[in-house]
Amino acid sequence: MDEFLDFAAALLDVPRETLTPETAFGSVPAWDSVMETEARFGVPIPLEAVPNLLKLADFAPYLGAGAGAHPRE
């Protein structure tokens, strides 16, 4: 998760210390799409999952998932 938070801070152009796994959509004006996350970490995030990605911690199940894998329940 630390690597992802570093990535998110750079993507959102905010100081890393301002982000936590609980940082939510809307709390950072520059919140971007998941496409950059998919490209950076080489993981697919299903389109139907996107509406549920409300805070940075919601990405955790997808980080490190293999191609075509779904998040751990």
Secondary structure, 3 states (H helix, E strand, C coil): CHHHHHHHHHHHCCCHHHCCCCCECCCCCCCCCCHHHHHHHCCCCCHHHHHHCCEHHHHHHHCCCCCCCCCCC
